[in-house]
Amino acid sequence: MWLDGWVAACLVPLACWLLLSSLDDLALAVAFLYRALRRPPAPVPKPAARRRRIAVFVPLWQEHGVIEEMVEHNLAANRYQPCDLFLGAYPNDARTQAAVGALTRRFPNVHLALCPHDGPTSKADCLNWIFQRMLLFEEEHAVRFEIVVTHDAEDVIHPDALKRINAAMDSYDMVQIPVLPLPTSFREWTHGVYCDEFAEFQLKDIPMRQAWGAFLPSNGVGTGYSREVLERLAAAHTNRVFDPACLTEDYENGFRIHAFGRPQMFVPLRRGVDGFLATREYFPRSFSAAVRQRARWVTGIALQAWEAHGWQAPPPDLYWFWRDRKGLVGNLVAPLTNLLYLYGWATWAASRLTGRAWTLGAELGVVQPWLLVSTAALAAAQVAIRCACVTRVYGARFALGVPLRMFWGNAINFLATLIALRRYLWARLRGRPLVWVKTEHTYPTRAALLPHRRRLGEILVGSAYLEAADLEYALASKPPDRRLGEHLVALGKLSEADLYEALSLQQSMPFGRPAPEAVSPAVTRTLPAHMARKWKVLPFRVRAGRLFVLGPELPTDEMTRELSRFCSLEIDFQLVTPSDYEELAREYLP
């Protein structure tokens, strides 16, 4: 059969490539297991004696929809001070500027860093201008930031991440906090691919890079840099701390810092009382968005880095160059290999069932089937290793989908690599720079953020609503039956509005009295008046199938269940002060 001959001719070279790549993966896995069994886990460093001032850089382009939630949650959750956020925006992105401007008015440690030119450019270019804005801020306020941490607009920063970076800066110039996608449902295959890959890379690949003395690429978010190493980067690269021409400036900076001989550290992935100490976020959840993002990764990590550094590197770095770049071949041949292997196993099973000769086996000869079986066994071992890593992070049930998601991931990587090669070659032929492609960001829901909630007193002091001495006095003098916030208001240490704004930060809930035109009199009668007064709530708007309800109390499960009996819509709560609620209740409730 002509098809069997064609399949046999293709399978052998593909199997040889797969054998080489799979042996590489297996050798790394064996080395990782050997190291894990022979060496005790690295001790957790003691907190640094000195708290360094930290600047968090967040580059933005059309992020008006998520940046407010990102800043509110992370300022409320963060357990480290002193810390300032510098949010980079462009002159032609008025909506993001307005959102950042509102945040700077609310939080004294949030600052706008406006680029001098229109966007979008590259993430690295925006980061460079944020760095310049930080320098100007230092001159104006006579302060100095000793650590810079990079983040994106969709990041959920672990409450102890900055504290951990500060402690590690006693010995390192670059510290990388692990990055893990937030868990999603089993049926979200595209996001599940990110969950699978990051679980394996953060548990196995990146720790082995560090163990073998190779350069540590930044993940782009959750990366802490010492001020000294950033100044050295600026001096060596004409004041460009981040390479604006590079689509993966995080990877490039990891290589540059290692080339300087400066120590780098990847914080081991460990689970604590607040979950894994890691930066959490949603990665692209649609097939097309994932292809766009991965095309940028392939372009920067495989193609631009190859062009910039070639294969001239010490052996540890050379090995990881190979691993970082082998996807240029592997991503392209993986879908075809999968199809041919499935064809081979299907025809073999059919021959067994029907008793007919397996013609493909005759075409392959005597030795070649062993090549196919060995590569299939190695592939199965790789699936098992990934399943084990995913089980540790996301649980055994989610890990059951790893084999199917690997096929889906192969399709994503195949298209992403084709696009990356086309864009790279087209740009080089025309002598034009590569264009940065923005990834659309979404921010997690309140339910996903609640595990990182901080105590109210920490937020009041950390967000400069209250002095630490006033908090200590209030805690010591508070009657047992009075809530802390109420006691602070009674003492005159805190206004009612500031208290409820801090509560909204703690709970990741919207706060503020709605404008009169935003209140619908018809909607205010959605709930029976006696129920509205019992729970101190007032419905005021319906939008997109959701009922918006305001009130001065935090919603409880009992409240939500009882109110849901009178309304089939999903209920969203908004905090208002008690005085605002009483005024609205007198106006709208009979």
C-alpha positions in Angstrom: 0.0 0.0 0.0 1.5 3.3 -1.1 0.4 5.1 2.1 2.2 2.6 4.3 5.4 3.2 2.3 5.1 7.0 2.7 4.4 6.7 6.5 7.4 4.4 7.0 9.6 6.8 5.1 8.5 9.7 7.4 8.4 7.8 10.7 12.0 6.8 10.8 13.6 10.3 10.8 10.9 11.6 13.0 11.4 8.8 15.4 15.1 9.5 15.5 14.5 13.1 16.3 11.9 12.1 19.0 14.4 9.6 20.4 17.1 12.3 20.8 14.7 14.8 22.3 13.1 12.3 24.6 16.4 11.0 25.9 17.4 14.6 26.7 14.1 15.0 28.7 14.6 11.7 30.4 18.2 12.5 31.4 17.1 15.8 32.9 14.3 14.1 34.8 16.7 11.4 36.2 19.2 14.1 37.2 16.4 16.0 39.0 15.2 12.9 40.8 18.7 11.9 41.8 19.3 15.4 43.2 16.0 15.5 45.0 16.7 12.1 46.7 20.3 12.8 47.5 20.1 16.4 48.7 17.8 17.8 51.4 15.6 20.7 50.4 17.2 24.1 50.5 16.7 25.9 53.9 14.3 28.8 53.9 16.5 31.9 54.5 15.9 34.0 57.6 14.3 37.3 57.1 16.7 40.1 56.2 17.7 42.3 59.0 17.3 45.4 56.8 14.1 46.2 54.9 15.2 47.7 51.6 12.9 50.1 49.8 11.3 48.3 46.8 9.9 49.7 43.6 7.4 47.5 41.7 7.3 48.3 37.9 4.1 47.5 36.0 4.2 48.4 32.3 0.7 49.1 30.8 -0.9 49.4 27.4 -4.7 49.5 27.3 -5.0 47.9 30.8 -7.6 50.3 32.1 -10.0 47.3 32.7 -7.7 45.4 35.1 -5.2 47.8 36.6 -7.5 49.2 39.3 -8.3 45.7 40.7 -4.6 44.6 40.4 -3.4 47.6 42.5 -6.2 47.4 45.0 -5.8 43.7 45.7 -2.0 43.6 45.8 -1.7 46.7 48.0 -4.1 45.1 50.4 -2.5 41.7 50.4 1.2 42.8 50.5 2.8 42.3 53.9 6.0 44.2 53.0 6.9 47.8 53.4 8.3 50.2 52.2 7.0 49.5 48.7 6.0 51.9 45.9 4.3 51.0 42.6 5.3 52.7 39.4 2.8 52.2 36.6 4.0 52.9 33.1 1.5 54.3 30.5 1.6 56.0 27.1 0.4 59.5 26.1 -2.1 58.0 23.6 -3.7 55.7 26.1 -6.0 58.1 27.9 -8.2 55.5 29.6 -5.2 53.8 31.2 -3.8 57.2 32.2 -7.1 58.1 33.8 -7.3 54.8 35.7 -3.7 55.2 37.0 -4.4 58.9 37.9 -7.3 57.8 40.1 -5.1 55.3 41.8 -2.4 57.8 42.5 -4.9 60.1 44.2 -6.1 57.2 46.4 -2.7 55.7 47.3 0.4 57.8 48.1 2.7 55.0 47.1 1.3 54.6 43.6 3.0 56.7 40.8 2.3 57.3 37.1 5.4 56.8 34.9 4.4 58.4 31.5 6.4 57.4 28.5 7.6 60.4 26.3 6.2 58.9 23.1 3.0 57.2 21.9 2.6 53.5 22.2 2.5 50.6 22.0 6.3 50.1 21.8 7.7 47.1 23.6 7.4 46.0 27.2 11.1 46.6 27.6 10.8 50.2 26.3 8.1 50.9 28.8 10.1 49.4 31.6 13.1 51.6 30.7 11.0 54.8 31.0 9.5 53.6 34.3 13.1 53.2 35.5 13.8 56.8 34.5 10.7 58.0 36.3 11.9 56.2 39.4 15.2 58.0 39.2 13.3 61.4 39.0 11.1 60.4 41.9 14.3 59.7 44.0 15.7 63.1 43.2 12.4 64.8 44.1 11.8 63.0 47.3 15.4 62.3 48.5 14.9 58.5 48.7 16.6 55.5 47.0 15.1 52.3 45.9 17.4 49.3 46.4 15.3 46.6 44.7 13.2 46.7 41.6 10.5 44.0 41.0 8.7 43.6 37.7 5.1 42.6 37.3 2.2 42.7 34.8 -1.3 44.1 35.1 -2.9 40.7 35.6 -0.6 39.4 38.4 -1.8 38.3 41.9 1.3 38.9 44.0 1.8 36.6 47.0 1.6 38.5 50.3 5.1 37.4 51.2 6.7 37.6 47.8 8.4 41.0 48.4 9.5 39.9 51.9 11.1 36.8 50.3 12.9 38.8 47.6 14.2 41.3 50.2 15.6 38.4 52.3 17.3 36.7 49.3 18.9 40.0 48.2 21.4 39.6 51.0 23.2 37.1 48.7 21.7 37.5 45.2 21.4 40.2 42.6 18.4 38.6 40.8 15.7 36.7 42.6 12.8 34.9 40.7 9.6 34.1 42.5 7.8 31.1 40.9 4.9 31.8 38.5 1.9 29.5 38.4 -1.3 29.9 36.4 -4.4 30.1 38.5 -6.5 26.9 38.4 -9.4 26.7 35.9 -11.9 24.1 35.0 -10.9 20.8 33.4 -12.6 21.7 30.2 -10.5 24.8 29.6 -7.9 23.0 27.6 -5.8 26.0 26.4 -5.3 27.4 29.9 -4.7 23.8 31.1 -1.7 23.6 28.8 -0.2 26.5 30.6 -1.0 24.9 34.0 0.7 21.7 32.9 3.8 23.3 31.4 4.4 25.8 34.2 4.0 23.1 36.9 6.7 21.0 35.3 9.1 23.9 34.5 8.8 25.5 37.9 9.3 22.2 39.8 11.9 20.5 37.5 13.5 22.5 34.7 14.3 25.9 36.3 15.6 24.4 39.6 18.0 22.2 37.5 19.2 25.3 35.6 20.2 26.8 38.8 21.7 23.6 40.2 23.9 23.2 37.1 25.2 26.8 37.2 23.5 27.9 34.0 21.9 31.3 33.5 18.5 31.8 35.1 15.9 33.4 32.7 13.5 35.9 34.3 9.9 35.0 34.1 9.1 38.6 33.4 6.9 38.9 36.5 7.9 38.3 40.1 11.5 39.1 39.3 13.5 41.1 41.8 16.7 43.0 40.7 19.2 44.6 43.0 19.8 48.3 42.3 23.5 47.6 41.7 22.9 45.1 38.9 20.4 47.4 37.2 22.9 50.2 37.2 25.5 47.9 35.7 23.1 46.9 33.0 22.4 50.6 32.3 26.1 51.4 32.1 26.8 48.5 29.8 23.9 49.1 27.4 23.7 52.8 26.9 21.2 53.3 29.7 18.9 50.6 28.4 18.3 48.4 31.4 15.9 46.3 29.4 16.6 45.7 25.7 13.7 47.5 23.8 14.3 45.5 20.6 13.9 42.1 22.3 10.5 40.6 22.5 11.5 38.6 25.6 13.6 41.1 27.6 13.2 39.0 30.7 15.0 36.1 29.2 17.8 38.4 27.8 18.3 40.1 31.2 18.7 36.8 32.9 21.5 35.9 30.4 23.2 39.3 30.8 23.2 39.3 34.6 24.7 35.8 34.6 27.3 36.9 32.1 28.3 39.6 34.6 29.0 36.9 37.1 26.3 38.2 39.4 24.4 35.5 41.5 20.9 34.5 40.6 18.3 32.6 42.6 15.0 30.8 41.8 12.9 30.6 45.0 11.9 26.9 45.4 8.2 26.2 44.9 6.7 25.5 48.3 3.2 25.4 49.7 2.5 27.5 52.8 -0.5 28.6 54.7 -1.4 31.1 51.9 -0.9 28.4 49.2 2.2 28.2 47.0 4.6 31.2 47.3 4.2 32.1 43.7 2.9 34.8 41.4 -0.5 33.7 40.1 -2.3 34.9 37.0 -4.6 33.9 34.2 -2.8 33.1 31.0 -4.5 33.2 27.6 -7.7 31.1 27.7 -8.4 31.0 23.9 -6.5 29.1 21.3 -5.7 32.2 19.2 -4.5 34.3 22.1 -2.2 31.4 23.2 -0.8 31.2 19.7 0.0 34.9 19.6 1.7 34.9 23.0 3.8 31.8 22.3 4.8 33.2 18.9 6.4 36.1 20.8 8.1 33.7 23.2 9.5 31.6 20.3 10.7 34.7 18.5 12.5 36.1 21.5 13.8 33.0 23.3 14.7 30.9 20.3 15.3 33.2 17.3 16.5 36.5 18.7 18.6 34.9 21.4 20.2 32.6 18.7 20.9 35.7 16.6 22.4 37.6 19.5 24.4 34.9 21.2 24.8 32.1 18.8 26.2 28.9 20.4 29.2 30.5 22.1 28.7 29.9 25.8 30.0 27.8 28.7 28.8 24.1 28.7 25.9 24.6 31.2 24.5 27.6 29.2 25.1 25.8 25.9 23.0 22.8 27.1 20.1 25.1 28.0 20.5 27.0 24.7 19.8 23.6 23.1 16.8 23.0 25.3 15.4 26.5 24.7 15.8 26.3 21.0 15.0 22.7 20.1 11.4 23.6 20.0 12.0 25.2 16.6 12.2 21.7 15.3 10.2 19.8 17.9 7.1 22.1 17.7 7.0 21.8 13.9 7.3 18.0 13.7 5.2 17.1 16.8 1.7 17.2 15.2 2.9 15.1 12.2 4.6 12.6 14.5 1.5 12.3 16.6 -0.6 11.6 13.5 1.8 9.0 12.0 2.2 7.2 15.4 -1.6 7.0 15.7 -1.9 5.7 12.2 0.8 3.1 13.0 -0.9 1.9 16.2 -4.3 1.9 14.5 -3.2 -0.2 11.6 -1.3 -2.6 13.9 -4.5 -3.0 16.0 -6.6 -3.5 12.9 -4.3 -6.3 11.6 -4.5 -8.1 15.0 -8.3 -7.9 15.0 -8.7 -9.0 11.3 -5.8 -11.5 11.1 -4.4 -9.6 8.1 -0.8 -8.9 7.6 0.5 -5.6 9.0 1.8 -4.1 5.9 3.3 -1.1 7.6 5.4 -3.4 9.7 6.8 -5.0 6.5 7.7 -1.5 5.3 9.5 -0.7 8.5 11.7 -3.8 8.5 13.0 -5.6 11.6 15.0 -2.9 13.5 12.8 0.1 12.9 9.7 -1.1 15.0 12.0 -1.2 18.1 12.9 2.4 17.4 9.2 3.3 17.4 8.5 1.3 20.5 11.4 2.9 22.4 10.4 6.4 21.5 6.8 5.6 22.5 8.0 4.3 25.8 10.1 7.5 26.4 7.1 9.6 25.5 5.0 7.8 28.0 7.6 8.4 30.7 7.6 12.1 29.9 3.8 12.1 30.2 4.1 10.4 33.6 6.7 13.0 34.8 4.4 15.9 33.8 1.4 14.2 35.5 3.4 13.9 38.7 4.3 17.6 38.6 0.7 18.7 37.8 -0.6 16.5 40.6 1.6 18.2 43.1 0.3 21.7 42.1 -3.2 21.2 40.8 -4.3 17.8 42.1 -4.6 14.3 40.7 -8.0 14.9 39.0 -6.7 17.8 36.9 -3.6 15.7 36.1 -5.8 13.1 34.3 -6.1 15.5 31.4 -2.4 15.9 30.8 -2.1 13.3 28.0 -5.0 15.0 26.0 -3.7 18.5 26.7 -0.3 17.6 25.4 -1.8 17.0 21.9 -3.6 20.3 22.2 -0.4 22.0 23.3 1.4 20.5 20.3 -1.2 22.2 18.0 -0.7 25.6 19.7 3.1 25.4 19.6 3.1 24.2 15.9 1.1 27.3 14.8 3.0 29.6 17.1 6.4 28.5 15.7 5.2 28.9 12.1 4.1 32.4 12.8 7.3 33.2 14.7 9.5 32.0 11.8 7.4 33.9 9.2 7.5 37.2 11.2 11.1 36.9 12.0 12.2 36.1 8.4 9.9 38.8 7.0 11.3 41.4 9.4 14.9 40.5 8.6 14.3 40.5 4.9 12.7 43.9 5.0 15.2 45.3 7.5 12.4 46.2 10.0 12.2 45.7 13.7 10.1 43.0 15.2 6.8 44.2 16.6 5.6 43.4 20.1 2.2 41.8 20.2 0.1 42.6 23.2 -1.6 39.8 25.3 -5.1 40.6 26.5 -5.3 40.4 30.3 -8.0 39.5 32.7 -7.9 39.8 36.4 -9.1 37.0 38.8 -12.5 37.2 40.5 -13.0 38.0 44.1 -13.3 34.3 45.0 -9.8 33.6 43.6 -8.3 36.5 45.6 -9.8 35.8 49.0 -7.1 33.3 50.1 -4.7 36.2 50.1 -6.8 38.5 52.3 -4.9 40.5 55.0 -6.1 41.7 58.4 -7.7 45.1 58.4 -5.1 46.6 60.7 -2.3 45.6 58.3 -4.1 47.3 55.4 -4.8 50.5 57.4 -1.1 50.9 58.3 0.4 49.5 55.1 -1.8 51.8 52.9 -1.1 54.9 55.1 -4.6 55.3 56.5 -3.3 55.0 60.0 -0.1 55.2 62.0 1.2 52.0 63.6 1.2 53.6 67.1 -2.5 54.4 66.7 -3.3 50.9 65.7 -1.5 49.5 68.7 -3.4 51.8 71.0 -6.7 50.9 69.4 -6.0 47.1 69.7 -5.1 47.6 73.4 -8.2 49.7 74.3 -10.8 48.1 72.1 -13.8 46.7 74.1 -14.4 42.9 73.3 -17.8 43.5 71.8 -16.6 46.3 69.4 -15.1 45.8 66.0 -11.7 47.3 65.3 -12.8 49.7 62.6 -15.8 51.0 64.6 -13.4 51.6 67.5 -10.9 53.5 65.4 -13.7 55.7 64.1 -15.0 56.3 67.6 -11.5 57.3 68.7 -11.3 59.8 65.9 -8.3 58.0 64.4 -10.0 57.1 61.2 -12.9 58.5 59.1 -15.9 56.4 58.2 -15.0 56.7 54.5 -11.4 55.6 55.0 -12.5 52.6 57.0 -14.8 51.4 54.3 -12.3 52.0 51.6 -9.9 49.8 53.5 -12.5 47.2 53.9 -13.1 47.2 50.2 -9.4 46.7 49.6 -9.4 43.8 52.1 -12.4 42.1 50.5 -11.7 43.1 46.8 -15.1 44.6 46.6 -16.2 47.9 44.9 -16.8 50.8 47.3 -18.6 54.1 47.0 -22.0 55.7 46.9 -23.4 55.4 43.3 -24.3 58.6 41.5 -28.1 59.4 41.6 -28.5 58.6 37.9 -27.0 55.2 38.5 -29.8 54.2 40.9 -32.9 52.8 39.3 -36.0 53.3 41.5 -37.6 50.2 39.9 -34.6 48.0 40.8 -34.6 49.2 44.4 -38.0 47.4 44.8 -36.5 44.1 43.6 -36.3 42.8 47.2 -39.0 43.0 49.8 -38.5 46.0 52.0 -38.3 44.0 55.2 -35.5 41.8 53.8 -33.6 44.8 52.6 -33.8 46.4 56.0 -33.0 43.1 57.8 -29.7 42.6 55.9 -29.0 46.4 55.3 -28.9 46.2 51.6 -30.4 48.1 48.7 -30.6 46.9 45.1 -29.8 49.7 42.7 -28.9 48.4 39.2 -29.3 45.5 36.9 -26.6 45.0 34.2 -25.7 42.0 32.0 -27.9 39.6 34.0 -26.5 40.7 37.4 -28.2 42.5 40.3 -26.0 45.1 42.0 -26.7 45.6 45.7 -25.1 48.1 48.0 -24.8 48.0 51.8 -22.5 48.7 54.8 -22.1 45.0 55.8 -19.8 42.4 54.3 -22.0 39.7 52.5 -22.2 36.4 54.3 -23.3 33.0 52.9 -26.5 33.2 54.8 -27.2 36.7 53.5 -26.6 35.6 49.9 -28.7 32.5 50.2 -31.7 34.3 51.6 -31.5 37.2 49.2 -31.2 34.7 46.3 -34.7 33.3 47.2 -36.2 36.6 45.9 -34.1 37.1 42.8 -32.9 34.7 40.1 -30.0 37.0 39.0 -26.5 36.7 40.3 -25.9 39.2 43.0 -22.9 41.6 43.1 -22.3 43.5 46.4 -20.9 47.0 46.7 -19.8 48.6 50.0 -21.1 52.0 51.2 -20.7 53.7 54.5 -23.5 53.3 57.1 -24.4 56.9 56.8 -24.7 56.7 53.0 -26.8 53.6 53.4 -29.2 55.2 55.8 -29.7 58.2 53.5 -30.4 55.9 50.5 -32.7 53.6 52.5 -34.8 56.6 53.7 -35.1 57.7 50.1 -35.9 54.4 48.4 -37.2 51.9 50.9 -40.9 52.3 52.0 
